[in-house]
């Protein structure tokens, strides 16, 4: 039985040769599961070998929910000028 392909977001810190430094790296892959997404990423993306640690893998729904939380947080977080330092 063939499993349906889903979109997965992969992100993490990676060595970026053109920057000669580490930076945030993210991409998407189509796979049947989170485990399969890592396999697809490792086989098809040249950046996989430059990842500093195991990357974060999120389903499209998890990624969308995270973005909503971040947007809500950024609208409710106090302005830096209001911090007592």
Rosetta constraint file for C-alpha pairs under 8 A:
AtomPair CA 3 CA 32 HARMONIC 6.08 0.50
AtomPair CA 4 CA 32 HARMONIC 6.09 0.50
AtomPair CA 5 CA 30 HARMONIC 5.76 0.50
AtomPair CA 5 CA 31 HARMONIC 4.97 0.50
AtomPair CA 5 CA 32 HARMONIC 4.86 0.50
AtomPair CA 6 CA 30 HARMONIC 5.31 0.50
AtomPair CA 6 CA 31 HARMONIC 5.48 0.50
AtomPair CA 6 CA 32 HARMONIC 5.97 0.50
AtomPair CA 6 CA 33 HARMONIC 7.61 0.50
AtomPair CA 6 CA 59 HARMONIC 7.80 0.50
AtomPair CA 7 CA 28 HARMONIC 6.62 0.50
AtomPair CA 7 CA 29 HARMONIC 5.78 0.50
AtomPair CA 7 CA 30 HARMONIC 4.57 0.50
AtomPair CA 7 CA 31 HARMONIC 6.55 0.50
AtomPair CA 7 CA 59 HARMONIC 6.58 0.50
AtomPair CA 7 CA 60 HARMONIC 6.03 0.50
AtomPair CA 8 CA 28 HARMONIC 5.52 0.50
AtomPair CA 8 CA 29 HARMONIC 5.42 0.50
AtomPair CA 8 CA 30 HARMONIC 6.11 0.50
AtomPair CA 8 CA 31 HARMONIC 7.07 0.50
AtomPair CA 8 CA 34 HARMONIC 7.28 0.50
AtomPair CA 8 CA 37 HARMONIC 6.62 0.50
AtomPair CA 8 CA 57 HARMONIC 6.55 0.50
AtomPair CA 8 CA 58 HARMONIC 5.60 0.50
AtomPair CA 8 CA 59 HARMONIC 4.76 0.50
AtomPair CA 8 CA 60 HARMONIC 5.83 0.50
AtomPair CA 9 CA 26 HARMONIC 7.15 0.50
AtomPair CA 9 CA 27 HARMONIC 5.95 0.50
AtomPair CA 9 CA 28 HARMONIC 4.53 0.50
AtomPair CA 9 CA 29 HARMONIC 6.69 0.50
AtomPair CA 9 CA 56 HARMONIC 7.95 0.50
AtomPair CA 9 CA 57 HARMONIC 5.71 0.50
AtomPair CA 9 CA 58 HARMONIC 5.17 0.50
AtomPair CA 9 CA 59 HARMONIC 6.33 0.50
AtomPair CA 9 CA 60 HARMONIC 6.73 0.50
AtomPair CA 9 CA 63 HARMONIC 7.04 0.50
AtomPair CA 10 CA 26 HARMONIC 5.48 0.50
AtomPair CA 10 CA 27 HARMONIC 5.39 0.50
AtomPair CA 10 CA 28 HARMONIC 5.87 0.50
AtomPair CA 10 CA 29 HARMONIC 7.60 0.50
AtomPair CA 10 CA 55 HARMONIC 6.26 0.50
AtomPair CA 10 CA 56 HARMONIC 5.55 0.50
AtomPair CA 10 CA 57 HARMONIC 4.67 0.50
AtomPair CA 10 CA 58 HARMONIC 6.57 0.50
AtomPair CA 11 CA 24 HARMONIC 7.23 0.50
AtomPair CA 11 CA 25 HARMONIC 5.56 0.50
AtomPair CA 11 CA 26 HARMONIC 4.10 0.50
AtomPair CA 11 CA 27 HARMONIC 6.53 0.50
AtomPair CA 11 CA 55 HARMONIC 5.46 0.50
AtomPair CA 11 CA 56 HARMONIC 5.25 0.50
AtomPair CA 11 CA 57 HARMONIC 6.77 0.50
AtomPair CA 12 CA 24 HARMONIC 5.73 0.50
AtomPair CA 12 CA 25 HARMONIC 5.51 0.50
AtomPair CA 12 CA 26 HARMONIC 6.53 0.50
AtomPair CA 12 CA 51 HARMONIC 6.90 0.50
AtomPair CA 12 CA 52 HARMONIC 7.63 0.50
AtomPair CA 12 CA 53 HARMONIC 7.31 0.50
AtomPair CA 12 CA 54 HARMONIC 7.49 0.50
AtomPair CA 12 CA 55 HARMONIC 4.78 0.50
AtomPair CA 12 CA 56 HARMONIC 6.12 0.50
AtomPair CA 13 CA 22 HARMONIC 6.30 0.50
AtomPair CA 13 CA 23 HARMONIC 5.50 0.50
AtomPair CA 13 CA 24 HARMONIC 4.69 0.50
AtomPair CA 13 CA 25 HARMONIC 5.83 0.50
AtomPair CA 13 CA 51 HARMONIC 5.91 0.50
AtomPair CA 13 CA 52 HARMONIC 5.62 0.50
AtomPair CA 13 CA 53 HARMONIC 7.07 0.50
AtomPair CA 13 CA 55 HARMONIC 7.58 0.50
AtomPair CA 14 CA 22 HARMONIC 5.31 0.50
AtomPair CA 14 CA 23 HARMONIC 5.73 0.50
AtomPair CA 14 CA 24 HARMONIC 6.38 0.50
AtomPair CA 14 CA 25 HARMONIC 6.04 0.50
AtomPair CA 14 CA 47 HARMONIC 7.51 0.50
AtomPair CA 14 CA 50 HARMONIC 5.22 0.50
AtomPair CA 14 CA 51 HARMONIC 4.07 0.50
AtomPair CA 14 CA 52 HARMONIC 5.18 0.50
AtomPair CA 14 CA 53 HARMONIC 7.99 0.50
AtomPair CA 15 CA 20 HARMONIC 7.10 0.50
AtomPair CA 15 CA 21 HARMONIC 5.71 0.50
AtomPair CA 15 CA 22 HARMONIC 4.34 0.50
AtomPair CA 15 CA 23 HARMONIC 6.55 0.50
AtomPair CA 15 CA 50 HARMONIC 5.16 0.50
AtomPair CA 15 CA 51 HARMONIC 6.39 0.50
AtomPair CA 15 CA 52 HARMONIC 6.91 0.50
AtomPair CA 16 CA 20 HARMONIC 5.89 0.50
AtomPair CA 16 CA 21 HARMONIC 5.76 0.50
AtomPair CA 16 CA 22 HARMONIC 5.78 0.50
AtomPair CA 16 CA 23 HARMONIC 6.57 0.50
AtomPair CA 16 CA 50 HARMONIC 7.38 0.50
AtomPair CA 17 CA 21 HARMONIC 6.96 0.50
AtomPair CA 29 CA 37 HARMONIC 6.39 0.50
AtomPair CA 29 CA 40 HARMONIC 7.06 0.50
AtomPair CA 29 CA 41 HARMONIC 6.71 0.50
AtomPair CA 30 CA 37 HARMONIC 6.81 0.50
AtomPair CA 30 CA 40 HARMONIC 7.84 0.50
AtomPair CA 31 CA 36 HARMONIC 5.70 0.50
AtomPair CA 31 CA 37 HARMONIC 5.02 0.50
AtomPair CA 31 CA 40 HARMONIC 6.95 0.50
AtomPair CA 32 CA 36 HARMONIC 5.97 0.50
AtomPair CA 32 CA 37 HARMONIC 7.10 0.50
AtomPair CA 33 CA 37 HARMONIC 6.03 0.50
AtomPair CA 34 CA 38 HARMONIC 6.55 0.50
AtomPair CA 34 CA 57 HARMONIC 6.34 0.50
AtomPair CA 34 CA 58 HARMONIC 7.34 0.50
AtomPair CA 34 CA 59 HARMONIC 7.60 0.50
AtomPair CA 35 CA 39 HARMONIC 6.60 0.50
AtomPair CA 36 CA 40 HARMONIC 6.09 0.50
AtomPair CA 37 CA 41 HARMONIC 6.02 0.50
AtomPair CA 37 CA 57 HARMONIC 7.53 0.50
AtomPair CA 38 CA 42 HARMONIC 6.03 0.50
AtomPair CA 38 CA 57 HARMONIC 7.59 0.50
AtomPair CA 39 CA 43 HARMONIC 6.18 0.50
AtomPair CA 40 CA 44 HARMONIC 5.88 0.50
AtomPair CA 40 CA 45 HARMONIC 7.90 0.50
AtomPair CA 41 CA 45 HARMONIC 5.33 0.50
AtomPair CA 41 CA 48 HARMONIC 6.50 0.50
AtomPair CA 42 CA 46 HARMONIC 7.66 0.50
AtomPair CA 42 CA 48 HARMONIC 5.27 0.50
AtomPair CA 42 CA 49 HARMONIC 7.50 0.50
AtomPair CA 46 CA 50 HARMONIC 7.92 0.50
AtomPair CA 47 CA 51 HARMONIC 6.76 0.50
AtomPair CA 51 CA 55 HARMONIC 7.11 0.50
AtomPair CA 58 CA 62 HARMONIC 5.64 0.50
AtomPair CA 58 CA 63 HARMONIC 5.79 0.50
AtomPair CA 59 CA 63 HARMONIC 6.15 0.50
AtomPair CA 60 CA 64 HARMONIC 6.13 0.50
AtomPair CA 61 CA 65 HARMONIC 6.15 0.50
AtomPair CA 62 CA 66 HARMONIC 6.16 0.50
AtomPair CA 63 CA 67 HARMONIC 6.29 0.50
AtomPair CA 64 CA 68 HARMONIC 6.39 0.50
AtomPair CA 65 CA 69 HARMONIC 6.31 0.50
AtomPair CA 66 CA 70 HARMONIC 6.18 0.50
AtomPair CA 67 CA 71 HARMONIC 6.08 0.50
AtomPair CA 68 CA 72 HARMONIC 6.10 0.50
AtomPair CA 69 CA 73 HARMONIC 6.04 0.50
AtomPair CA 70 CA 74 HARMONIC 6.09 0.50
AtomPair CA 71 CA 75 HARMONIC 6.39 0.50
AtomPair CA 72 CA 76 HARMONIC 6.35 0.50
AtomPair CA 73 CA 77 HARMONIC 5.70 0.50
AtomPair CA 78 CA 82 HARMONIC 6.51 0.50
AtomPair CA 78 CA 83 HARMONIC 7.60 0.50
AtomPair CA 79 CA 83 HARMONIC 7.27 0.50
